[in-house]
Amino acid sequence: MANRTKVTQQKRARERAKQERQQEKTRRREEARTRKANEPSTGGSDGDPDIAGIVPGPQPRPWNDEDLVEDDTDTSAE
């Protein structure tokens, strides 16, 4: 019978630990919810400063191709 008591006590200790872990998880979840609710919303596109100035659609070319086009028209006129 002494062994049975030991097993019962161990089981109770495990169950208590499990309940404590569950309560800790619940507390952390509540804290996260309140933290997210109190944060000011950034509004989707303001999050990444690297892409802040980019607009959808065709972008201007970063190099100067206009000189090449003018050179082609000059050679065909000769």
PyMOL commands that set and color helices and strands:
alter all, ss='L'
color gray80, all
select helices_A, chain A and resi 2-38+44-46+49-51+66-77
alter helices_A, ss='H'
color red, helices_A
deselect
rebuild
show_as cartoon
